[in-house]
Amino acid sequence: MADNWVDRHAPLSWRPWLKLGRFDRPTGIWLLMLPGWQGIALSAAAVGEWPNPRLLILFALGAALMRAAGCAFNDIVDRDIDALVARTAARPLASGQISVRGAWAFIALCALASLVILIELNILALFLGVASLALVGAYPFMKRITWWPQAWLGLTFNWGALMGFAAAQGGPSSVTLLALVVGATAAGFHISVVTPPLPWCAGLLYASGVAWTLGYDTIYAVQDLEDDALVGVKSSARRLGGAAPGAVLAFYALSVALALAAWRSGGLGPLALPLIALYGLHLARQALRLKVDDAAGALALFKSNTLAGLILFAALVAGNWHS
């Protein structure tokens, strides 16, 4: 029986394209979206407000599209390696279901749709979104040059925390601002665009997310220990070996400490603390249950990070309650 909604319900002609964008595996969408939601929640709570539902929806759509584009690009770069790894050999590019040209067209469509969403955000969020492309573009090559591609994924996947915080600070959308600048210039006026800087709490939340991703993606890499060794692909799981569970626990402890620092720096209320503690307990449970010879168990632990990210998001929302 099919284990995902694409194989169960999607039309046959759509399935390779949906799988190219990993829509059959939605955990990655959540893990890309949640840092953005957390940034929005932190920014709002720091000024005594609730997260803007419109921003949450835009970031959810943007995460689905950008994750799809990133996965397709990763598959273009890794198609020869994927064909040699049992878990990835059936991917549409590696198996020949989709051509490289078709994959590039898929990326272009996802990127164009993402741009439509991005220009709805303010100018600082727009600049941050464009800057993230350097991280996305470099990621597929990291497993060839460093034992710590999981750290680079952390830098990439959690960039949304900075974007979310910036977007929640308000201001006109980028397209509106551009129209004003063009109109003023045509009329002979000069407009200076000033964006508020990101405070320390945003950077601390971003760093917390990087440590979180380093932990959960090390867990994910446990699935491919044997295949990665055979094809010469590097990963934190391979580098750490039997020490991986202890290292994951340390990464997660750092994530919790940095989340607490973001809470304190942002001046959030005390109701966030029990939920941050629950976040820490959830992460500790993962690390304590991780076994490097249990690929199925590692996948289940990895997927549970959707809940972990939601708990931290709820903690930041609750931080708006100061009494």
C-alpha positions as CSV (number, residue, x, y, z in Angstrom):
1,M,0.0,0.0,0.0
2,A,1.2,3.5,-0.9
3,D,2.6,5.4,2.1
4,N,1.9,8.9,0.9
5,W,-1.0,11.0,-0.4
6,V,0.6,11.5,-3.9
7,D,0.7,7.8,-4.7
8,R,-2.8,7.3,-3.2
9,H,-4.7,10.2,-4.7
10,A,-2.7,12.3,-7.3
11,P,-3.2,11.7,-11.1
12,L,-0.5,9.5,-12.6
13,S,0.8,12.3,-14.8
14,W,1.3,14.6,-11.8
15,R,3.1,12.2,-9.5
16,P,6.7,12.6,-10.8
17,W,6.3,16.4,-10.6
18,L,4.9,16.3,-7.1
19,K,7.6,14.0,-6.0
20,L,10.3,16.2,-7.6
21,G,9.1,18.9,-5.3
22,R,8.8,16.4,-2.4
23,F,5.1,17.2,-1.9
24,D,4.7,13.5,-1.0
25,R,6.9,14.2,2.0
26,P,5.5,17.3,3.7
27,T,7.7,17.2,6.8
28,G,10.3,19.3,5.0
29,I,7.7,22.0,4.2
30,W,6.9,22.3,7.9
31,L,10.5,22.5,8.9
32,L,11.2,25.3,6.4
33,M,8.0,27.1,7.3
34,L,8.2,27.0,11.1
35,P,11.3,29.2,11.5
36,G,9.4,31.9,9.5
37,W,6.4,31.5,11.7
38,Q,8.6,31.7,14.8
39,G,10.2,34.9,13.6
40,I,6.8,36.4,12.9
41,A,5.6,35.4,16.4
42,L,8.7,36.7,18.1
43,S,8.5,40.1,16.3
44,A,4.8,40.4,17.2
45,A,5.2,39.4,20.8
46,A,8.1,41.8,21.4
47,V,5.7,44.7,20.8
48,G,2.7,43.1,22.5
49,E,0.9,41.9,19.4
50,W,-0.4,38.6,18.0
51,P,1.1,37.1,14.8
52,N,-0.4,38.4,11.6
53,P,-2.5,35.6,10.0
54,R,-1.9,36.9,6.5
55,L,1.9,36.7,7.0
56,L,1.6,33.2,8.3
57,I,-0.3,32.1,5.2
58,L,2.2,33.8,2.9
59,F,5.1,32.1,4.6
60,A,3.4,28.8,4.4
61,L,2.9,29.1,0.7
62,G,6.4,30.5,0.2
63,A,7.9,27.6,2.1
64,A,6.1,25.0,0.0
65,L,7.2,26.6,-3.2
66,M,10.8,27.3,-2.2
67,R,11.3,23.8,-0.7
68,A,10.0,22.4,-4.0
69,A,12.4,24.5,-6.0
70,G,15.3,23.6,-3.6
71,C,14.6,19.9,-3.8
72,A,14.5,20.0,-7.6
73,F,17.8,21.8,-7.7
74,N,19.3,19.4,-5.3
75,D,18.1,16.5,-7.4
76,I,19.7,18.0,-10.5
77,V,23.0,18.3,-8.8
78,D,22.8,14.8,-7.1
79,R,21.1,12.8,-9.8
80,D,24.1,10.5,-10.4
81,I,24.6,9.9,-6.6
82,D,20.9,9.4,-6.0
83,A,20.8,6.6,-8.6
84,L,23.3,4.7,-6.4
85,V,21.5,5.1,-3.1
86,A,18.6,2.8,-2.3
87,R,16.5,5.5,-0.6
88,T,16.8,7.9,-3.5
89,A,17.1,5.7,-6.6
90,A,13.4,6.1,-7.4
91,R,13.4,9.9,-7.4
92,P,12.1,11.3,-10.7
93,L,15.4,12.6,-12.0
94,A,17.5,9.7,-10.9
95,S,15.1,7.2,-12.4
96,G,14.6,9.1,-15.6
97,Q,10.9,10.0,-15.2
98,I,11.7,13.7,-15.6
99,S,14.4,15.3,-17.7
100,V,16.9,17.8,-16.4
101,R,15.4,20.4,-18.7
102,G,12.0,19.7,-17.2
103,A,13.3,20.0,-13.7
104,W,14.8,23.4,-14.5
105,A,11.4,24.5,-15.9
106,F,9.8,23.3,-12.6
107,I,12.3,25.4,-10.6
108,A,11.6,28.5,-12.7
109,L,7.8,28.2,-12.2
110,C,8.2,27.7,-8.4
111,A,10.7,30.6,-8.2
112,L,8.3,32.9,-10.2
113,A,5.4,32.0,-7.9
114,S,7.6,32.6,-4.9
115,L,8.6,36.0,-6.2
116,V,4.9,37.0,-6.4
117,I,4.7,36.2,-2.7
118,L,8.0,37.9,-1.8
119,I,7.1,41.3,-3.3
120,E,4.1,41.3,-1.0
121,L,6.5,41.6,2.0
122,N,8.4,44.7,3.0
123,I,11.7,45.7,1.5
124,L,13.9,44.3,4.2
125,A,12.2,40.9,4.0
126,L,12.6,41.1,0.2
127,F,16.3,41.7,0.4
128,L,16.7,38.8,2.9
129,G,14.7,36.5,0.6
130,V,17.0,37.3,-2.3
131,A,20.1,36.9,-0.1
132,S,18.9,33.4,0.9
133,L,19.4,32.2,-2.7
134,A,23.2,32.0,-2.1
135,L,22.6,29.6,0.8
136,V,20.1,27.5,-1.3
137,G,22.4,27.4,-4.3
138,A,25.5,26.2,-2.3
139,Y,23.7,23.6,-0.2
140,P,23.8,20.6,-2.6
141,F,27.6,20.9,-2.9
142,M,28.3,20.9,0.8
143,K,28.1,17.1,1.2
144,R,31.1,16.9,-1.1
145,I,33.3,19.4,0.7
146,T,32.5,19.2,4.4
147,W,31.5,16.7,7.0
148,W,28.9,19.2,8.2
149,P,26.4,19.8,5.4
150,Q,23.7,19.6,8.1
151,A,25.1,22.9,9.5
152,W,24.7,24.6,6.1
153,L,21.2,23.3,5.9
154,G,20.6,24.9,9.3
155,L,21.8,28.3,8.0
156,T,19.5,27.8,4.9
157,F,16.3,26.4,6.5
158,N,16.2,28.9,9.3
159,W,16.8,32.0,7.3
160,G,13.0,32.4,7.4
161,A,13.3,33.3,11.1
162,L,15.0,36.6,10.0
163,M,12.6,37.1,7.1
164,G,9.6,36.5,9.3
165,F,10.8,38.9,11.9
166,A,11.6,41.5,9.3
167,A,8.2,41.1,7.6
168,A,6.3,41.4,10.9
169,Q,7.9,44.8,11.6
170,G,5.5,46.2,9.1
171,G,5.8,48.8,6.4
172,P,4.6,49.0,2.8
173,S,5.0,46.0,0.5
174,S,8.0,45.9,-1.8
175,V,5.9,46.4,-4.9
176,T,4.1,49.4,-3.3
177,L,7.3,50.9,-2.2
178,L,8.8,50.4,-5.7
179,A,5.8,52.1,-7.3
180,L,6.2,55.1,-4.9
181,V,9.9,55.4,-5.6
182,V,9.4,55.2,-9.4
183,G,6.5,57.7,-9.2
184,A,8.5,60.1,-7.0
185,T,11.5,59.9,-9.3
186,A,9.5,60.6,-12.3
187,A,8.1,63.7,-10.6
188,G,11.5,64.9,-9.7
189,F,11.4,64.0,-6.0
190,H,13.9,61.9,-4.1
191,I,12.8,59.3,-1.6
192,S,15.2,57.6,0.9
193,V,14.2,54.1,2.0
194,V,15.1,53.4,5.6
195,T,14.5,49.9,7.1
196,P,14.6,49.2,10.8
197,P,17.5,46.9,11.8
198,L,16.9,43.5,13.1
199,P,17.3,43.3,16.9
200,W,19.5,40.7,18.8
201,C,16.5,38.5,19.6
202,A,16.0,37.8,15.9
203,G,19.6,36.7,15.5
204,L,19.3,34.5,18.6
205,L,16.2,32.8,17.3
206,Y,18.0,32.2,14.0
207,A,21.0,30.7,15.8
208,S,18.6,28.5,17.9
209,G,17.1,27.2,14.7
210,V,20.5,26.4,13.2
211,A,21.4,24.3,16.2
212,W,17.9,22.6,16.0
213,T,18.4,21.7,12.3
214,L,21.9,20.5,12.9
215,G,20.4,18.0,15.4
216,Y,17.4,16.8,13.4
217,D,19.2,16.6,10.1
218,T,21.9,14.5,11.8
219,I,19.1,12.2,12.9
220,Y,17.9,12.2,9.3
221,A,21.3,11.3,7.9
222,V,21.5,8.2,10.1
223,Q,19.2,6.6,7.5
224,D,21.9,6.8,4.8
225,L,25.0,5.8,6.8
226,E,25.9,2.8,4.8
227,D,24.9,4.2,1.3
228,D,26.7,7.5,2.0
229,A,29.9,5.6,2.9
230,L,29.7,3.6,-0.3
231,V,29.3,6.6,-2.6
232,G,31.6,8.9,-0.6
233,V,29.0,11.4,0.5
234,K,29.9,13.2,3.8
235,S,27.5,13.9,6.7
236,S,27.5,14.8,10.3
237,A,26.1,11.3,11.1
238,R,29.1,9.6,9.3
239,R,31.5,12.0,11.1
240,L,30.1,11.4,14.5
241,G,29.4,7.6,14.2
242,G,28.4,6.1,17.5
243,A,28.7,9.5,19.2
244,A,25.8,10.9,17.2
245,P,23.1,10.6,19.9
246,G,25.3,12.5,22.4
247,A,26.1,15.2,19.8
248,V,22.5,15.6,18.9
249,L,21.6,16.1,22.6
250,A,24.3,18.8,22.7
251,F,23.0,20.5,19.6
252,Y,19.5,20.5,21.0
253,A,20.6,21.8,24.4
254,L,22.2,24.7,22.5
255,S,19.0,25.3,20.6
256,V,17.0,25.5,23.8
257,A,19.6,27.9,25.4
258,L,19.5,30.2,22.4
259,A,15.6,30.1,22.4
260,L,15.7,31.2,26.0
261,A,18.1,34.0,25.1
262,A,15.8,35.2,22.4
263,W,12.9,35.1,24.8
264,R,14.8,37.2,27.3
265,S,16.3,39.6,24.7
266,G,12.8,40.1,23.1
267,G,11.3,41.0,26.5
268,L,8.6,38.3,26.2
269,G,6.2,37.3,29.0
270,P,6.7,34.4,31.4
271,L,4.0,32.2,29.8
272,A,6.5,31.3,27.1
273,L,8.8,29.5,29.6
274,P,6.7,26.3,30.2
275,L,6.4,25.8,26.4
276,I,10.1,26.4,25.8
277,A,10.7,23.8,28.6
278,L,8.4,21.4,26.7
279,Y,10.3,22.1,23.5
280,G,13.5,21.1,25.3
281,L,12.0,17.9,26.7
282,H,10.7,16.9,23.3
283,L,14.2,17.4,21.8
284,A,15.9,15.5,24.6
285,R,13.5,12.6,24.1
286,Q,14.6,12.4,20.4
287,A,18.3,12.3,21.3
288,L,17.9,9.7,24.0
289,R,15.9,7.4,21.7
290,L,18.3,7.7,18.7
291,K,20.1,4.6,17.7
292,V,22.6,4.7,14.8
293,D,21.7,1.2,13.6
294,D,17.9,1.9,13.5
295,A,17.1,3.8,10.2
296,A,13.3,3.5,10.6
297,G,13.5,4.8,14.1
298,A,15.6,7.7,13.0
299,L,13.1,8.7,10.3
300,A,10.3,8.7,12.9
301,L,12.3,10.8,15.3
302,F,13.1,13.2,12.4
303,K,9.4,13.6,11.5
304,S,8.6,14.4,15.1
305,N,10.4,17.8,14.7
306,T,7.2,19.2,13.1
307,L,5.7,19.0,16.6
308,A,8.9,20.4,18.2
309,G,8.8,23.4,15.9
310,L,5.1,24.0,16.6
311,I,5.8,23.9,20.3
312,L,8.4,26.7,20.0
313,F,6.1,28.7,17.8
314,A,3.3,28.4,20.5
315,A,5.8,29.5,23.1
316,L,6.7,32.6,21.2
317,V,3.0,33.4,20.7
318,A,2.3,32.9,24.4
319,G,5.2,35.3,25.1
320,N,2.8,38.1,24.1
321,W,1.0,37.5,27.5
322,H,2.9,39.7,29.9
323,S,0.6,39.4,32.9
